[in-house]
Amino acid sequence: MPPRKRKRAERDDEPLMEVCPVCDEPQVPRAFPAHVRMCRINQRNADQMRVDAQMAGKKNGRRAETKMPKLRLNKSHKARARRAVQEPASLDIDMGYQPQEPLPDLQLPPADPDSDPSIPLVRLPSHYVLTIPHRHSGLPATILPLNNPPPLQTPRTFATGMNPAKPYRPFRTYADYDFTSNCVRWAKGDKQIKEELDRLRTGIWVDGKSKITFRTVKDVKDALRVARHVVPGIVQFERTTITVDFTHDAETKRFSGAFNVQLDFRDAWKVVRSWVCDETLAPHSTWFSVEKFYCRGGTCVEHKEVLIDEPWTGRTWREVDDSLPGWTGQTWKEGLQGPQNQYPSCYLPLHIWLDKGMVSTKVKMHPILLRGLWIHSAIRNASGNGGSALLGYITMPPELRNTDWKTLSGPEKEDFARLKSTIYNSINSKILDSLKARSHYGETFRFGDGIYRTAYPGILIESMDFQELACWLAIRSAIANFPCPKCLVPKHRLAELTQPFKHRSPAAMANVVRRARKKGTKKEREVLLRNSGLHDIEQILWGFANSDPYKASSYDTLHWTDGGKFGRHLWEHVKEVLINMGETNEFNKCMQNLPRWRGMDHISAATLIDFAEGNTFLDILKEIDKDFNFLKQHYTCHAPGDIREKGTTNHMSTRPGEGFQQEVNRHYDRTNGRDAEHQMVLIDENEEAMARLDMIVADSKAQEKQAAEDSEDGAAVVADAVSSDVHWCLAAPNARMSSARFEAQMTRASVSQDFDGFDIALREFLANRYPEFQISFEQILEVQSFRAVHLEFQSRVDWSPQRDILRCSPSFFGHPRYDCVLFNAEEDPLSLARLVALLRCKVPDGRSFDLAFVRRFKNSKWRPRTDWKGCRVVEEASKSAFLPLEHIARGAFLARAWGTTRTNLFFPLDTVDDDMFLRLNNIE
């Protein structure tokens, strides 16, 4: 047995330790008085900070919607506790930086400062976003500081194919893959492909043997067929026949019988799984709902404002997460109620889009698109991997497509309408059938991030115009007695926007249909159905869980606002008023004189537009300042609820889906018109397979290049990030020259009045702003001008990084363009200026400074004849001045004032985008 350790004997020369009465830490006698004195000073400072924080909390308490408990650090290094304090369990909080000590659990009560004044306060960022994930996720709360540089992006996941060494597989050679990708990308027909292969085979294009192994068009098609089967992530279309028996439901003999519909469709659940299991999409996916709050920091966490942006911040997703079974692996499982799963329960909300469009003068196509709302909007609303998936086309039997509505009698028209609705419902039911059982019971599988979860799919958002929505919900048209898809508002009360009306629900509407079917006569049945605005059809989502079809119907800014209230009502009235006043030409002249702006069409003759898409009406609406008793106006009262439940309106809009109609037109043009839908889905499969393979090949090249660079210069070792205040990048450079030569060159140009005395003015500006350089008149200043600048700024809408590309060019597409900017000044935080020149000035010691030569605007006393609320008129100065680029916040859009002969008066327009609206109206 080991020998017993002897107790160490105390030495006579060892100093005695004294315990501090303030912090209870042992100290040597020599430093003890100074230590106690500093501890008392620190304690007084902490007490004063605590009092200030409590006073600030009382003042801000009236304004705060919700208050979080104070976050305080617990001292873990005490030598002897003065009194027992129970420390709460720690909850990790990712603040974008590493705090010195862990933060306490947000869900547990903090330590009381009155009971233990030795607990110091946590210093939080001055402005930040607090994100609290749902409890099923098991993830910590996170804090995103808004006054710090954004966190570094994590390295993206590269896509891998079936053979990492040969990413172009299943093609034999890289040349075969490249040739096929080019044919699919440029939509080459069989005739053109055959001509190119013949040139390769006969030696017209190459001498000797070609690397392309294809000999005929059939070889290319066979390779594409194999690619559709084996390329990862591709969901193929299935072909089936749907039979609709309308024998017993028909009132007339003409439409009595069975109708067969050939349907090419993608299994919706296979599409969902392909997205969820994709490792490249996992970093851009949010599997659980979150609560987001904009907070002001310091010593007290306040839920100052609830933030809603993506669908996972909405109320509906959170309610579904609450209703799903809990996870037995959670550390707080004793607090869960109801059934529990072995794996985390995850709601997979879906966005469905339907709309018909003309692909020729006589043919309409009716595509169905699906999107995954857990994928970030920047990816799911774009084309490519993670974007919308085509589920199929709604098609009608030939005997119905060839029926002329005008030749039908009254009863035949009713049969025809009900038969089309029944077929419409049957097709959608078949396409979404694989989601029905899984919405109730879920399915457990491995997600793209490597974690097993039980997934419960559901339809959260339906984006359709009203005609499509009426067919989807099986409700009556806009002229019905109860036309609203969300509530039972009578038609004559549509203008009462503030009055509450009973909302539709699946259970209530299904009960109405059941009661109607029990009525003895058709008249009694129709009366009951009309009183709820329904048809005698069961809506397909009634049998789904977590899918309320009436809540899912959403406010569409394209059809309800831009192309609806404005395009079909307001704009027509505006044109009529302009014609009656004889001001049409003057209005078009004002529209033509508007400056150009990135991302917005320049419309010259707006009053000549008789029909346009909703995006065109939106551009007109941005460029002008703007007895409703119809459905689209009534639907405005549902918009706030839709935002609270499902996120902001950009996620519900049909606008992203409208771009797919162009693809539909392109696909139809490549068919021969016979069984066009079948040919079009094969074209879509080919494009998706090759796009996926293109991504795999591109990622393989990027990995090889990155590995080569890392091995060459040791770039695999990541250095600590450094902060930088530079938020701009100059572009389109001109020649570098001396400031005196630049003045002479610009003086000879048409803008000579701005550059008179430029050299002296630049030297005076640099001498006043940077006196340490002591620039003499004899020294040469080097100047380089630029024609564009890229400005990075943080959006006030969602604090996301945004970019403006501003032009400062004498000839931009044949026209001079000098954009305006919004900059920060001491006298006015909303100062405006016009760019005259963008400069990089190099002083003799080698340092460079980026400057803007601008003409500032000042507020004018002139007012227009129609002085609207918030009208601001600014006057452009005649002299130019220098402005450091670090003071520029973002670009601005100014329109020349009408109703005056003065050419230096302008209206700042706040309707260009949401961030501009908040800034110009000084809304925090």
VENMO-V98080 format. One record per backbone hydrogen bond with DSSP energy under -1.0 kcal/mol. NH is the residue of the N-H (numbers start at 0). CO is the residue of the C=O. Records with the same first field share a line. If there is no record, write none. Layout:
BEGIN
NH=CO ; CO
END
This chain:
BEGIN
17=26
19=24
23=19
26=17
34=30
35=31
36=32
37=33
38=34
39=35
40=36
41=37
42=38
43=39
44=40
45=41
46=42
47=43
48=44
49=45
50=46
51=47
52=48
53=49
54=50
55=51
56=52
57=53
58=54
59=55
63=59
65=302
67=300
72=119
90=102
93=140
104=88
115=111
118=115
121=70
123=297
127=294
128=143
129=292
130=141
131=290
133=288
136=133
141=130
142=93
143=128
145=126
168=165
170=167
176=172
177=173
178=174
179=175
180=176
181=177
182=178
183=179
184=180
185=181
186=183
187=182
192=188
193=189
194=190
195=191
196=192
197=193
198=194
199=195
200=196
201=197
203=198
204=198
219=215
220=216
221=217
222=218
223=219
224=220
225=221
226=222
227=223
229=225
230=226
233=230
237=264
239=262
241=260
243=258
245=256
249=245
255=252
258=243
260=241
262=239
264=237
265=390
267=430
270=266
271=267
272=268
273=269
274=270
275=271
276=272
283=280
284=281
285=373
289=311
290=131
292=129
293=304
294=127
296=125
302=65
303=301
304=293
306=291
312=309
313=310
314=643
315=644
317=313
318=314
319=315
320=316
321=317
322=318
323=319
325=338
327=340
329=326
332=329
334=331
335=332
340=325
345=453
347=455
349=457
350=370
351=460
352=368
353=462
354=366
356=364
358=362
359=362
364=356
367=391
368=352
369=388
370=350
372=348
374=371
375=283
378=375
379=375
380=376
381=378
386=383
388=369
390=367
393=365
399=396
400=396
401=397
402=399
406=403
407=404
412=408
413=409
414=410
415=411
416=412
417=413
418=414
419=415
420=416
421=417
422=418
423=419
424=420
425=421
426=422
427=423
428=424
429=425
430=426
431=427
434=431
435=432
438=434
440=436
441=437
442=454
444=452
446=450
447=275
449=446
452=444
453=343
454=442
455=345
457=347
459=349
460=349
461=551
462=351
468=464
469=465
470=466
471=467
472=468
474=469
475=532
479=476
487=501
490=480
492=489
493=490
495=492
496=494
503=485
508=504
509=505
510=506
511=507
512=508
513=509
514=510
515=511
516=512
518=515
524=520
525=521
526=522
527=523
528=524
529=525
530=526
531=528
532=529
533=528
534=473
536=534
541=538
543=540
551=547
553=461
559=555
561=556
562=557
564=559
565=560
567=563
569=564
570=565
572=568
573=569
574=570
575=571
576=572
577=573
578=574
579=575
580=576
582=577
586=582
587=583
588=584
589=585
590=586
591=587
592=588
599=596
608=605
616=612
617=613
618=614
619=615
620=616
621=617
633=629
634=630
635=632
636=633
637=634
638=635
641=637
642=638
643=639
644=640
645=641
646=642
647=308
650=647
651=648
652=648
657=653
659=656
660=657
663=659
664=660
665=661
666=662
667=663
668=664
670=667
678=674
679=675
680=676
681=677
682=678
683=679
684=680
685=681
686=682
687=683
688=684
689=685
690=686
691=687
692=688
693=689
694=690
695=691
696=692
697=693
698=694
699=695
700=696
701=697
702=698
703=699
704=700
705=701
706=702
707=703
708=704
709=705
710=706
711=707
712=708
713=709
716=713
728=789
730=787
733=784
736=782
738=780
741=737
742=738
743=739
744=740
745=741
746=742
747=743
753=750
757=754
760=756
761=757
762=758
763=759
764=760
765=761
766=762
767=763
768=764
769=765
772=769
781=841
782=736
783=839
785=837
786=731
787=730
788=805
789=728
790=803
791=726
792=801
794=799
798=794
801=792
803=790
805=788
807=786
808=816
811=814
816=808
818=806
820=832
821=889
822=830
823=886
830=822
832=820
833=854
834=818
835=852
836=852
838=850
839=783
840=848
841=781
842=846
845=842
848=840
850=838
851=882
852=836
853=880
854=833
856=831
857=874
859=872
867=865
870=867
873=905
874=857
875=903
876=855
880=853
882=851
884=849
886=883
887=884
888=821
889=821
891=819
894=906
896=904
905=873
906=894
908=892
916=912
917=913
918=914
919=915
920=916
921=918
922=917
END
